[in-house]
Every structure is written in structure tokens, then in C-alpha cells.
Amino acid sequence: MTVERATERGPRPRRRPGIQETRGYRVFQGVNAIILTAVVVVTLYPFVNIVARSLSSESYIIAGQVNLVPRGFNMDTYQLVLSDSMFWTNYRNTVFYTVTATAISITMTTCYAYVLSKKHLKGRSALVGIAVFTMFFSGGLIPNYVLVTSLGLKNSVWAIALPNAINVFNLLVMKAFFESLPGDLEEAAAVDGLNTYGILLRIVLPLSKAIVATMVLFYAVAFWNSWFAAFLYLDRQELWPVTVYLRNLIAGATGAENVGAIAEANEVQAEATLKAVTIVLTTLPILLVYPFVQRYFVRGIMLGAVKG
């Protein structure tokens, strides 16, 4: 009789181990969902507003009638910016600076972090202390400018890439990741005849794709959005990245050659729409790349920050 009743009722649903579906837990899930939804809305609202402004007519923007939906659909400003040769020159510079500086940074950070992960290294504590010291103290703006100038790095990509080649936070995260790898693998590789460089290139790096992809994302976003170093060390307009182009628009010193002609033709100022269009075009590449790297982001940070 007992077996028949159990058969009629069917198998019991499995519960997730370690989590009890209590009332308090359900309340926590609901509150957590509400908070995260609010964070997403607050994060997306400014960008959606900028996109709407970039597609709206100037009169609606000045009147404050543009919120999340474009008013008076207008593509003239996009044509204006995309027809400006200096915009494409600065855009090409940004791509070159980002790729070069990211390659240098990821190479130096990986080598430094791998060295610091070796607990038997003599002077390891001093090297870690030097790196951590730079997180809280720096030489200052004027000494840095004098140093970069005296080294002959002005008006070159090296003025942007070398002073910011190693981010200490990224270094410490990568160091923690390398320390979490099994030491037996490196010992076995050493027995097979691999030297230190061979172990790093053929054993460690193939196992570190998640953390390397995360660091590439961090450095690429930082260099892509950076403008102050270029503004400080690059004197010629044809060497500027697109972020300096955008900075000049926001500051009122527009770099587009045809702004006056467009404004006279439409009898309105195109400044507000021009800023929005340039912001959208500047952030678009990062938004397109991020979804392909995002799956490595959480894994790389968790593996590099959590010690088991």
C-alpha cells in the first residue's frame, strides 16, 4: 500500500543543496531583484538619453523635451561628424594607442605578476611593497611631465603607454590567480626540460585565459577612455585621440570643420546634438566588444580574488 501511494504521488522534487526556500530567503531574493533592477535602470538611463539626444533636433534638446525617445528625428549631425576628416584621424589614433598600450601593459603585468607569485623568490616582499607603494603615492603631475619630456617621449604613443603600463590593482589580482595554480604542473614541466619562459608560455598562460581576457578588458577600456595624458603630452591635433576631440567639443572648442556650415544651413546651433553624437560614436566600440569578453570577466575576477 505504501509503495503504491508513493508511486502515485511521483518522485519528490529535488532541493538545491545548502539552500532552504524559507520565507526570509524569498524576501531576500525579491529585495535583491528590486535593487539590481534599480541599478540597471540608473546605469542605462544616461546612455539611452544620450542616444535619444543624438537622434533629435536641436530645438527639442534646447527646450528640454528629449528624455528617452528621440524628438524630431535628425541624422544630419551624424553625417556632419562622420564627414569630418579630423574625427577619423583621431579615431584611428585611439585604436592604435589602445592596441599598443594594452599589449605593453598586459605583457608587463603578466611578467611582473608571475614573478611575484613565486614565494621562493628572494626580495619578493620588497617587490610587492614597491608595487603597493605606488598605489598610494606618486611623483606628482609636474615631475611626471618633466620625466616624460626629458626622456623624449612627447608626441608619441610611448607617452601614453609607458607611464601607465602597470595598474597595481590588476597586478595583485593576476598575482593571486597565478598563486592559485597547482605548483605540481610547473614542477612536472621543469622535469620535462622547460625553462621559466617555456613554463609561462606553454603551461601557465593557456590555463590563464580568463584572467588575461579580464585584464585586457580593463586596460583597453582605461586607455580608450583616457584623454588627460594625450592632452598633456601630445601637442599636435593630428596626434590626439578621439577622447580629446570629444573633450574639445564639450569645452566648446569644436574640432569639426563643417559645424558652421551646418548651423547656418539649418539656422540652429548644432552644438548640443554634436556632443551627443560624438559621445555615442566614442563609446560604441567598447559596447560592441564587451559582450564577447564579459563571460571571462566574472570568472577571471573571482579566480584572481578568491583563495581556496
ABEGO torsion letter per residue (X at the ends): XAAAAAAAAEBBBBBBBGBBBBAAAAAAAAAAAAAAAAAAAAAAAAAAAAAAAAABBAAAAAAGABBABBBGBBAAAAAAAAABAAAAAAAAAAAAAAAAAAAAAAAAAAAAAAAAABAABBGAAAAAAAAAAAAABBAEAAAAAAAAAAAGABGBAAAAAAAAABBAAAAAAAAAAAAABBAAAAAAAAAAGBBAAAAAAAAAAAAAAAAAAAAAAAAAAAAAABAAAAAAABABAAABBAAAAAAAAAAGBBABAAAAAAAAAAGBBAAAAAAAAAAAAAAAAAAAAAAAAAAAAAAAAAAAABBX
